Amino acid sequence: MKYGYLKNNIEKLLKERNISKNKICADLELSRGNFNKYCQNKFQRIDANFICKLCSYFECTLDDLFTYVPDNDKK
């Protein structure tokens, strides 16, 4: 059974606020490689501390960072 997936909205938030990936990585002391994995939806696990940093940085909620996309083919 498929359960859907989480789509992140990080790239959208960066564009809306005119923030570069280099700036956010420097400000939050994040690895650019790991940050890119999140931006490209290539993550398998979510680091709670990372998410808290992003929510604080963007002054947003989890709903702003991620969107749940249900699987339409529930076999």
PyMOL Python script that loads the backbone (N, CA, C, O; Angstrom):
from pymol import cmd

cmd.read_pdbstr("""\
ATOM      1  N   MET A   1       0.831  -1.176   0.000  1.00  0.00           N
ATOM      2  CA  MET A   1       0.000   0.000   0.000  1.00  0.00           C
ATOM      3  C   MET A   1       0.885   1.252   0.000  1.00  0.00           C
ATOM      4  O   MET A   1       1.870   1.331   0.735  1.00  0.00           O
ATOM      5  N   LYS A   2       0.527   2.199  -0.814  1.00  0.00           N
ATOM      6  CA  LYS A   2       1.250   3.460  -0.861  1.00  0.00           C
ATOM      7  C   LYS A   2       0.527   4.479   0.005  1.00  0.00           C
ATOM      8  O   LYS A   2      -0.702   4.489   0.074  1.00  0.00           O
ATOM      9  N   TYR A   3       1.298   5.335   0.666  1.00  0.00           N
ATOM     10  CA  TYR A   3       0.721   6.283   1.610  1.00  0.00           C
ATOM     11  C   TYR A   3       0.846   7.737   1.171  1.00  0.00           C
ATOM     12  O   TYR A   3       0.411   8.631   1.897  1.00  0.00           O
ATOM     13  N   GLY A   4       1.414   7.992   0.035  1.00  0.00           N
ATOM     14  CA  GLY A   4       1.631   9.356  -0.417  1.00  0.00           C
ATOM     15  C   GLY A   4       3.037   9.813  -0.031  1.00  0.00           C
ATOM     16  O   GLY A   4       3.898   9.001   0.305  1.00  0.00           O
ATOM     17  N   TYR A   5       3.248  11.116  -0.086  1.00  0.00           N
ATOM     18  CA  TYR A   5       4.572  11.644   0.239  1.00  0.00           C
ATOM     19  C   TYR A   5       4.470  13.093   0.708  1.00  0.00           C
ATOM     20  O   TYR A   5       3.433  13.741   0.566  1.00  0.00           O
ATOM     21  N   LEU A   6       5.565  13.579   1.266  1.00  0.00           N
ATOM     22  CA  LEU A   6       5.657  14.968   1.679  1.00  0.00           C
ATOM     23  C   LEU A   6       6.386  15.754   0.598  1.00  0.00           C
ATOM     24  O   LEU A   6       7.478  15.378   0.171  1.00  0.00           O
ATOM     25  N   LYS A   7       5.789  16.819   0.172  1.00  0.00           N
ATOM     26  CA  LYS A   7       6.412  17.732  -0.783  1.00  0.00           C
ATOM     27  C   LYS A   7       6.848  18.951   0.022  1.00  0.00           C
ATOM     28  O   LYS A   7       6.053  19.536   0.757  1.00  0.00           O
ATOM     29  N   ASN A   8       8.102  19.324  -0.120  1.00  0.00           N
ATOM     30  CA  ASN A   8       8.533  20.488   0.638  1.00  0.00           C
ATOM     31  C   ASN A   8       8.338  21.761  -0.168  1.00  0.00           C
ATOM     32  O   ASN A   8       8.301  21.744  -1.398  1.00  0.00           O
ATOM     33  N   ASN A   9       8.216  22.847   0.544  1.00  0.00           N
ATOM     34  CA  ASN A   9       7.995  24.155  -0.063  1.00  0.00           C
ATOM     35  C   ASN A   9       9.174  25.094   0.210  1.00  0.00           C
ATOM     36  O   ASN A   9       9.023  26.315   0.164  1.00  0.00           O
ATOM     37  N   ILE A  10      10.332  24.528   0.491  1.00  0.00           N
ATOM     38  CA  ILE A  10      11.503  25.328   0.859  1.00  0.00           C
ATOM     39  C   ILE A  10      11.926  26.237  -0.289  1.00  0.00           C
ATOM     40  O   ILE A  10      12.171  27.426  -0.082  1.00  0.00           O
ATOM     41  N   GLU A  11      12.013  25.692  -1.483  1.00  0.00           N
ATOM     42  CA  GLU A  11      12.420  26.501  -2.650  1.00  0.00           C
ATOM     43  C   GLU A  11      11.457  27.675  -2.841  1.00  0.00           C
ATOM     44  O   GLU A  11      11.882  28.793  -3.133  1.00  0.00           O
ATOM     45  N   LYS A  12      10.181  27.417  -2.677  1.00  0.00           N
ATOM     46  CA  LYS A  12       9.162  28.455  -2.824  1.00  0.00           C
ATOM     47  C   LYS A  12       9.385  29.567  -1.791  1.00  0.00           C
ATOM     48  O   LYS A  12       9.336  30.751  -2.123  1.00  0.00           O
ATOM     49  N   LEU A  13       9.628  29.175  -0.547  1.00  0.00           N
ATOM     50  CA  LEU A  13       9.866  30.160   0.507  1.00  0.00           C
ATOM     51  C   LEU A  13      11.131  30.972   0.238  1.00  0.00           C
ATOM     52  O   LEU A  13      11.160  32.182   0.466  1.00  0.00           O
ATOM     53  N   LEU A  14      12.166  30.305  -0.244  1.00  0.00           N
ATOM     54  CA  LEU A  14      13.405  31.010  -0.570  1.00  0.00           C
ATOM     55  C   LEU A  14      13.159  32.057  -1.650  1.00  0.00           C
ATOM     56  O   LEU A  14      13.622  33.192  -1.539  1.00  0.00           O
ATOM     57  N   LYS A  15      12.432  31.673  -2.691  1.00  0.00           N
ATOM     58  CA  LYS A  15      12.151  32.603  -3.792  1.00  0.00           C
ATOM     59  C   LYS A  15      11.276  33.759  -3.337  1.00  0.00           C
ATOM     60  O   LYS A  15      11.545  34.912  -3.674  1.00  0.00           O
ATOM     61  N   GLU A  16      10.232  33.458  -2.574  1.00  0.00           N
ATOM     62  CA  GLU A  16       9.321  34.498  -2.091  1.00  0.00           C
ATOM     63  C   GLU A  16      10.046  35.544  -1.239  1.00  0.00           C
ATOM     64  O   GLU A  16       9.708  36.727  -1.258  1.00  0.00           O
ATOM     65  N   ARG A  17      11.044  35.079  -0.499  1.00  0.00           N
ATOM     66  CA  ARG A  17      11.742  35.975   0.434  1.00  0.00           C
ATOM     67  C   ARG A  17      13.100  36.436  -0.085  1.00  0.00           C
ATOM     68  O   ARG A  17      13.858  37.121   0.602  1.00  0.00           O
ATOM     69  N   ASN A  18      13.376  36.036  -1.323  1.00  0.00           N
ATOM     70  CA  ASN A  18      14.628  36.434  -1.975  1.00  0.00           C
ATOM     71  C   ASN A  18      15.862  36.082  -1.126  1.00  0.00           C
ATOM     72  O   ASN A  18      16.731  36.917  -0.875  1.00  0.00           O
ATOM     73  N   ILE A  19      15.902  34.823  -0.699  1.00  0.00           N
ATOM     74  CA  ILE A  19      17.012  34.308   0.116  1.00  0.00           C
ATOM     75  C   ILE A  19      17.746  33.254  -0.702  1.00  0.00           C
ATOM     76  O   ILE A  19      17.117  32.356  -1.261  1.00  0.00           O
ATOM     77  N   SER A  20      19.060  33.353  -0.776  1.00  0.00           N
ATOM     78  CA  SER A  20      19.841  32.357  -1.514  1.00  0.00           C
ATOM     79  C   SER A  20      20.092  31.134  -0.637  1.00  0.00           C
ATOM     80  O   SER A  20      20.047  31.204   0.591  1.00  0.00           O
ATOM     81  N   LYS A  21      20.354  30.025  -1.296  1.00  0.00           N
ATOM     82  CA  LYS A  21      20.702  28.811  -0.564  1.00  0.00           C
ATOM     83  C   LYS A  21      21.994  29.006   0.217  1.00  0.00           C
ATOM     84  O   LYS A  21      22.132  28.505   1.333  1.00  0.00           O
ATOM     85  N   ASN A  22      22.939  29.732  -0.367  1.00  0.00           N
ATOM     86  CA  ASN A  22      24.193  29.991   0.336  1.00  0.00           C
ATOM     87  C   ASN A  22      23.947  30.766   1.625  1.00  0.00           C
ATOM     88  O   ASN A  22      24.562  30.479   2.653  1.00  0.00           O
ATOM     89  N   LYS A  23      23.049  31.748   1.571  1.00  0.00           N
ATOM     90  CA  LYS A  23      22.775  32.574   2.749  1.00  0.00           C
ATOM     91  C   LYS A  23      22.129  31.762   3.853  1.00  0.00           C
ATOM     92  O   LYS A  23      22.566  31.826   5.002  1.00  0.00           O
ATOM     93  N   ILE A  24      21.097  30.998   3.525  1.00  0.00           N
ATOM     94  CA  ILE A  24      20.411  30.235   4.565  1.00  0.00           C
ATOM     95  C   ILE A  24      21.333  29.172   5.164  1.00  0.00           C
ATOM     96  O   ILE A  24      21.303  28.932   6.371  1.00  0.00           O
ATOM     97  N   CYS A  25      22.146  28.539   4.327  1.00  0.00           N
ATOM     98  CA  CYS A  25      23.085  27.533   4.838  1.00  0.00           C
ATOM     99  C   CYS A  25      24.105  28.165   5.778  1.00  0.00           C
ATOM    100  O   CYS A  25      24.441  27.589   6.813  1.00  0.00           O
ATOM    101  N   ALA A  26      24.592  29.337   5.421  1.00  0.00           N
ATOM    102  CA  ALA A  26      25.549  30.041   6.280  1.00  0.00           C
ATOM    103  C   ALA A  26      24.872  30.491   7.573  1.00  0.00           C
ATOM    104  O   ALA A  26      25.420  30.307   8.659  1.00  0.00           O
ATOM    105  N   ASP A  27      23.685  31.080   7.457  1.00  0.00           N
ATOM    106  CA  ASP A  27      22.969  31.578   8.636  1.00  0.00           C
ATOM    107  C   ASP A  27      22.625  30.474   9.628  1.00  0.00           C
ATOM    108  O   ASP A  27      22.698  30.677  10.840  1.00  0.00           O
ATOM    109  N   LEU A  28      22.251  29.309   9.111  1.00  0.00           N
ATOM    110  CA  LEU A  28      21.821  28.205   9.973  1.00  0.00           C
ATOM    111  C   LEU A  28      22.890  27.136  10.167  1.00  0.00           C
ATOM    112  O   LEU A  28      22.645  26.107  10.795  1.00  0.00           O
ATOM    113  N   GLU A  29      24.074  27.390   9.624  1.00  0.00           N
ATOM    114  CA  GLU A  29      25.189  26.431   9.737  1.00  0.00           C
ATOM    115  C   GLU A  29      24.762  25.051   9.244  1.00  0.00           C
ATOM    116  O   GLU A  29      24.916  24.045   9.937  1.00  0.00           O
ATOM    117  N   LEU A  30      24.220  25.035   8.026  1.00  0.00           N
ATOM    118  CA  LEU A  30      23.755  23.796   7.405  1.00  0.00           C
ATOM    119  C   LEU A  30      24.712  23.361   6.309  1.00  0.00           C
ATOM    120  O   LEU A  30      25.338  24.192   5.651  1.00  0.00           O
ATOM    121  N   SER A  31      24.820  22.068   6.121  1.00  0.00           N
ATOM    122  CA  SER A  31      25.573  21.523   4.996  1.00  0.00           C
ATOM    123  C   SER A  31      24.781  21.789   3.722  1.00  0.00           C
ATOM    124  O   SER A  31      23.595  21.470   3.643  1.00  0.00           O
ATOM    125  N   ARG A  32      25.439  22.371   2.732  1.00  0.00           N
ATOM    126  CA  ARG A  32      24.749  22.680   1.468  1.00  0.00           C
ATOM    127  C   ARG A  32      24.244  21.402   0.801  1.00  0.00           C
ATOM    128  O   ARG A  32      23.155  21.397   0.225  1.00  0.00           O
ATOM    129  N   GLY A  33      25.012  20.332   0.871  1.00  0.00           N
ATOM    130  CA  GLY A  33      24.604  19.058   0.268  1.00  0.00           C
ATOM    131  C   GLY A  33      23.326  18.519   0.882  1.00  0.00           C
ATOM    132  O   GLY A  33      22.415  18.115   0.159  1.00  0.00           O
ATOM    133  N   ASN A  34      23.245  18.506   2.202  1.00  0.00           N
ATOM    134  CA  ASN A  34      22.032  18.019   2.873  1.00  0.00           C
ATOM    135  C   ASN A  34      20.852  18.947   2.607  1.00  0.00           C
ATOM    136  O   ASN A  34      19.725  18.493   2.411  1.00  0.00           O
ATOM    137  N   PHE A  35      21.119  20.238   2.603  1.00  0.00           N
ATOM    138  CA  PHE A  35      20.050  21.206   2.341  1.00  0.00           C
ATOM    139  C   PHE A  35      19.485  20.996   0.935  1.00  0.00           C
ATOM    140  O   PHE A  35      18.272  21.061   0.737  1.00  0.00           O
ATOM    141  N   ASN A  36      20.356  20.746  -0.032  1.00  0.00           N
ATOM    142  CA  ASN A  36      19.904  20.505  -1.407  1.00  0.00           C
ATOM    143  C   ASN A  36      19.022  19.264  -1.500  1.00  0.00           C
ATOM    144  O   ASN A  36      18.069  19.236  -2.280  1.00  0.00           O
ATOM    145  N   LYS A  37      19.333  18.240  -0.711  1.00  0.00           N
ATOM    146  CA  LYS A  37      18.508  17.024  -0.715  1.00  0.00           C
ATOM    147  C   LYS A  37      17.083  17.353  -0.294  1.00  0.00           C
ATOM    148  O   LYS A  37      16.124  16.855  -0.884  1.00  0.00           O
ATOM    149  N   TYR A  38      16.948  18.185   0.718  1.00  0.00           N
ATOM    150  CA  TYR A  38      15.603  18.594   1.132  1.00  0.00           C
ATOM    151  C   TYR A  38      14.927  19.403   0.026  1.00  0.00           C
ATOM    152  O   TYR A  38      13.765  19.166  -0.307  1.00  0.00           O
ATOM    153  N   CYS A  39      15.654  20.345  -0.531  1.00  0.00           N
ATOM    154  CA  CYS A  39      15.075  21.207  -1.575  1.00  0.00           C
ATOM    155  C   CYS A  39      14.612  20.410  -2.787  1.00  0.00           C
ATOM    156  O   CYS A  39      13.642  20.787  -3.445  1.00  0.00           O
ATOM    157  N   GLN A  40      15.291  19.323  -3.082  1.00  0.00           N
ATOM    158  CA  GLN A  40      14.982  18.505  -4.250  1.00  0.00           C
ATOM    159  C   GLN A  40      14.050  17.337  -3.924  1.00  0.00           C
ATOM    160  O   GLN A  40      13.840  16.454  -4.756  1.00  0.00           O
ATOM    161  N   ASN A  41      13.493  17.337  -2.712  1.00  0.00           N
ATOM    162  CA  ASN A  41      12.613  16.254  -2.252  1.00  0.00           C
ATOM    163  C   ASN A  41      13.294  14.890  -2.325  1.00  0.00           C
ATOM    164  O   ASN A  41      12.648  13.891  -2.643  1.00  0.00           O
ATOM    165  N   LYS A  42      14.579  14.844  -2.035  1.00  0.00           N
ATOM    166  CA  LYS A  42      15.325  13.582  -2.057  1.00  0.00           C
ATOM    167  C   LYS A  42      15.697  13.133  -0.653  1.00  0.00           C
ATOM    168  O   LYS A  42      16.687  12.424  -0.469  1.00  0.00           O
ATOM    169  N   PHE A  43      14.916  13.536   0.331  1.00  0.00           N
ATOM    170  CA  PHE A  43      15.180  13.142   1.709  1.00  0.00           C
ATOM    171  C   PHE A  43      14.350  11.911   2.049  1.00  0.00           C
ATOM    172  O   PHE A  43      13.282  11.694   1.478  1.00  0.00           O
ATOM    173  N   GLN A  44      14.850  11.108   2.984  1.00  0.00           N
ATOM    174  CA  GLN A  44      14.099   9.939   3.425  1.00  0.00           C
ATOM    175  C   GLN A  44      13.630  10.102   4.860  1.00  0.00           C
ATOM    176  O   GLN A  44      12.598   9.563   5.257  1.00  0.00           O
ATOM    177  N   ARG A  45      14.395  10.844   5.619  1.00  0.00           N
ATOM    178  CA  ARG A  45      14.044  11.100   7.008  1.00  0.00           C
ATOM    179  C   ARG A  45      14.087  12.600   7.256  1.00  0.00           C
ATOM    180  O   ARG A  45      14.853  13.331   6.630  1.00  0.00           O
ATOM    181  N   ILE A  46      13.260  13.033   8.169  1.00  0.00           N
ATOM    182  CA  ILE A  46      13.227  14.448   8.505  1.00  0.00           C
ATOM    183  C   ILE A  46      13.886  14.640   9.864  1.00  0.00           C
ATOM    184  O   ILE A  46      13.507  14.003  10.847  1.00  0.00           O
ATOM    185  N   ASP A  47      14.868  15.519   9.905  1.00  0.00           N
ATOM    186  CA  ASP A  47      15.556  15.855  11.143  1.00  0.00           C
ATOM    187  C   ASP A  47      14.751  16.951  11.852  1.00  0.00           C
ATOM    188  O   ASP A  47      14.606  18.057  11.332  1.00  0.00           O
ATOM    189  N   ALA A  48      14.230  16.634  13.044  1.00  0.00           N
ATOM    190  CA  ALA A  48      13.365  17.572  13.768  1.00  0.00           C
ATOM    191  C   ALA A  48      14.082  18.886  14.072  1.00  0.00           C
ATOM    192  O   ALA A  48      13.471  19.951  13.982  1.00  0.00           O
ATOM    193  N   ASN A  49      15.353  18.832  14.426  1.00  0.00           N
ATOM    194  CA  ASN A  49      16.106  20.043  14.720  1.00  0.00           C
ATOM    195  C   ASN A  49      16.226  20.918  13.470  1.00  0.00           C
ATOM    196  O   ASN A  49      16.102  22.140  13.551  1.00  0.00           O
ATOM    197  N   PHE A  50      16.465  20.297  12.329  1.00  0.00           N
ATOM    198  CA  PHE A  50      16.542  21.013  11.058  1.00  0.00           C
ATOM    199  C   PHE A  50      15.222  21.714  10.754  1.00  0.00           C
ATOM    200  O   PHE A  50      15.216  22.876  10.346  1.00  0.00           O
ATOM    201  N   ILE A  51      14.118  21.023  10.947  1.00  0.00           N
ATOM    202  CA  ILE A  51      12.799  21.588  10.673  1.00  0.00           C
ATOM    203  C   ILE A  51      12.518  22.761  11.616  1.00  0.00           C
ATOM    204  O   ILE A  51      11.971  23.780  11.195  1.00  0.00           O
ATOM    205  N   CYS A  52      12.889  22.616  12.882  1.00  0.00           N
ATOM    206  CA  CYS A  52      12.702  23.714  13.840  1.00  0.00           C
ATOM    207  C   CYS A  52      13.525  24.935  13.431  1.00  0.00           C
ATOM    208  O   CYS A  52      13.061  26.069  13.553  1.00  0.00           O
ATOM    209  N   LYS A  53      14.741  24.703  12.948  1.00  0.00           N
ATOM    210  CA  LYS A  53      15.578  25.814  12.470  1.00  0.00           C
ATOM    211  C   LYS A  53      14.899  26.539  11.312  1.00  0.00           C
ATOM    212  O   LYS A  53      14.868  27.769  11.271  1.00  0.00           O
ATOM    213  N   LEU A  54      14.354  25.766  10.370  1.00  0.00           N
ATOM    214  CA  LEU A  54      13.697  26.361   9.216  1.00  0.00           C
ATOM    215  C   LEU A  54      12.444  27.135   9.629  1.00  0.00           C
ATOM    216  O   LEU A  54      12.219  28.245   9.146  1.00  0.00           O
ATOM    217  N   CYS A  55      11.633  26.566  10.511  1.00  0.00           N
ATOM    218  CA  CYS A  55      10.417  27.250  10.967  1.00  0.00           C
ATOM    219  C   CYS A  55      10.777  28.567  11.650  1.00  0.00           C
ATOM    220  O   CYS A  55      10.117  29.584  11.439  1.00  0.00           O
ATOM    221  N   SER A  56      11.811  28.541  12.457  1.00  0.00           N
ATOM    222  CA  SER A  56      12.249  29.753  13.144  1.00  0.00           C
ATOM    223  C   SER A  56      12.779  30.774  12.143  1.00  0.00           C
ATOM    224  O   SER A  56      12.440  31.955  12.214  1.00  0.00           O
ATOM    225  N   TYR A  57      13.605  30.320  11.217  1.00  0.00           N
ATOM    226  CA  TYR A  57      14.228  31.201  10.231  1.00  0.00           C
ATOM    227  C   TYR A  57      13.185  31.880   9.343  1.00  0.00           C
ATOM    228  O   TYR A  57      13.242  33.088   9.113  1.00  0.00           O
ATOM    229  N   PHE A  58      12.230  31.086   8.846  1.00  0.00           N
ATOM    230  CA  PHE A  58      11.200  31.609   7.957  1.00  0.00           C
ATOM    231  C   PHE A  58      10.004  32.204   8.715  1.00  0.00           C
ATOM    232  O   PHE A  58       9.119  32.818   8.120  1.00  0.00           O
ATOM    233  N   GLU A  59      10.000  32.006  10.042  1.00  0.00           N
ATOM    234  CA  GLU A  59       8.858  32.417  10.863  1.00  0.00           C
ATOM    235  C   GLU A  59       7.571  31.835  10.290  1.00  0.00           C
ATOM    236  O   GLU A  59       6.618  32.544   9.965  1.00  0.00           O
ATOM    237  N   CYS A  60       7.592  30.498  10.184  1.00  0.00           N
ATOM    238  CA  CYS A  60       6.462  29.798   9.581  1.00  0.00           C
ATOM    239  C   CYS A  60       6.137  28.541  10.377  1.00  0.00           C
ATOM    240  O   CYS A  60       6.782  28.245  11.383  1.00  0.00           O
ATOM    241  N   THR A  61       5.139  27.811   9.917  1.00  0.00           N
ATOM    242  CA  THR A  61       4.736  26.556  10.551  1.00  0.00           C
ATOM    243  C   THR A  61       5.115  25.382   9.657  1.00  0.00           C
ATOM    244  O   THR A  61       5.578  25.562   8.530  1.00  0.00           O
ATOM    245  N   LEU A  62       4.912  24.184  10.181  1.00  0.00           N
ATOM    246  CA  LEU A  62       5.168  22.973   9.384  1.00  0.00           C
ATOM    247  C   LEU A  62       4.308  22.961   8.118  1.00  0.00           C
ATOM    248  O   LEU A  62       4.759  22.520   7.062  1.00  0.00           O
ATOM    249  N   ASP A  63       3.093  23.437   8.227  1.00  0.00           N
ATOM    250  CA  ASP A  63       2.202  23.479   7.056  1.00  0.00           C
ATOM    251  C   ASP A  63       2.759  24.362   5.950  1.00  0.00           C
ATOM    252  O   ASP A  63       2.484  24.135   4.772  1.00  0.00           O
ATOM    253  N   ASP A  64       3.542  25.368   6.325  1.00  0.00           N
ATOM    254  CA  ASP A  64       4.166  26.223   5.322  1.00  0.00           C
ATOM    255  C   ASP A  64       5.353  25.523   4.656  1.00  0.00           C
ATOM    256  O   ASP A  64       5.638  25.755   3.482  1.00  0.00           O
ATOM    257  N   LEU A  65       6.039  24.671   5.410  1.00  0.00           N
ATOM    258  CA  LEU A  65       7.235  23.984   4.905  1.00  0.00           C
ATOM    259  C   LEU A  65       6.914  22.755   4.062  1.00  0.00           C
ATOM    260  O   LEU A  65       7.574  22.492   3.057  1.00  0.00           O
ATOM    261  N   PHE A  66       5.896  22.008   4.479  1.00  0.00           N
ATOM    262  CA  PHE A  66       5.590  20.742   3.819  1.00  0.00           C
ATOM    263  C   PHE A  66       4.118  20.636   3.460  1.00  0.00           C
ATOM    264  O   PHE A  66       3.249  21.174   4.145  1.00  0.00           O
ATOM    265  N   THR A  67       3.863  19.927   2.369  1.00  0.00           N
ATOM    266  CA  THR A  67       2.509  19.615   1.948  1.00  0.00           C
ATOM    267  C   THR A  67       2.416  18.105   1.804  1.00  0.00           C
ATOM    268  O   THR A  67       3.253  17.489   1.146  1.00  0.00           O
ATOM    269  N   TYR A  68       1.400  17.507   2.419  1.00  0.00           N
ATOM    270  CA  TYR A  68       1.177  16.074   2.262  1.00  0.00           C
ATOM    271  C   TYR A  68       0.429  15.836   0.954  1.00  0.00           C
ATOM    272  O   TYR A  68      -0.621  16.428   0.706  1.00  0.00           O
ATOM    273  N   VAL A  69       0.987  14.964   0.129  1.00  0.00           N
ATOM    274  CA  VAL A  69       0.366  14.620  -1.153  1.00  0.00           C
ATOM    275  C   VAL A  69      -0.070  13.155  -1.065  1.00  0.00           C
ATOM    276  O   VAL A  69       0.771  12.256  -1.078  1.00  0.00           O
ATOM    277  N   PRO A  70      -1.379  12.912  -0.975  1.00  0.00           N
ATOM    278  CA  PRO A  70      -1.841  11.526  -0.857  1.00  0.00           C
ATOM    279  C   PRO A  70      -1.632  10.750  -2.149  1.00  0.00           C
ATOM    280  O   PRO A  70      -1.610  11.318  -3.241  1.00  0.00           O
ATOM    281  N   ASP A  71      -1.482   9.458  -2.001  1.00  0.00           N
ATOM    282  CA  ASP A  71      -1.361   8.600  -3.177  1.00  0.00           C
ATOM    283  C   ASP A  71      -2.748   8.343  -3.719  1.00  0.00           C
ATOM    284  O   ASP A  71      -3.623   7.884  -2.986  1.00  0.00           O
ATOM    285  N   ASN A  72      -2.962   8.629  -4.980  1.00  0.00           N
ATOM    286  CA  ASN A  72      -4.272   8.424  -5.601  1.00  0.00           C
ATOM    287  C   ASN A  72      -4.528   6.978  -5.976  1.00  0.00           C
ATOM    288  O   ASN A  72      -5.673   6.586  -6.202  1.00  0.00           O
ATOM    289  N   ASP A  73      -3.456   6.170  -6.047  1.00  0.00           N
ATOM    290  CA  ASP A  73      -3.579   4.764  -6.442  1.00  0.00           C
ATOM    291  C   ASP A  73      -3.414   3.902  -5.201  1.00  0.00           C
ATOM    292  O   ASP A  73      -2.333   3.357  -4.974  1.00  0.00           O
ATOM    293  N   LYS A  74      -4.457   3.768  -4.393  1.00  0.00           N
ATOM    294  CA  LYS A  74      -4.362   3.043  -3.124  1.00  0.00           C
ATOM    295  C   LYS A  74      -4.672   1.565  -3.324  1.00  0.00           C
ATOM    296  O   LYS A  74      -5.760   1.086  -3.006  1.00  0.00           O
ATOM    297  N   LYS A  75      -3.685   0.862  -3.858  1.00  0.00           N
ATOM    298  CA  LYS A  75      -3.864  -0.586  -4.084  1.00  0.00           C
ATOM    299  C   LYS A  75      -3.150  -1.359  -3.019  1.00  0.00           C
ATOM    300  O   LYS A  75      -3.176  -2.590  -3.027  1.00  0.00           O
TER     301      LYS A  75
END
""", "prot")
cmd.dss("prot")
cmd.show_as("cartoon", "prot")
cmd.util.cbc("prot")
cmd.orient("prot")
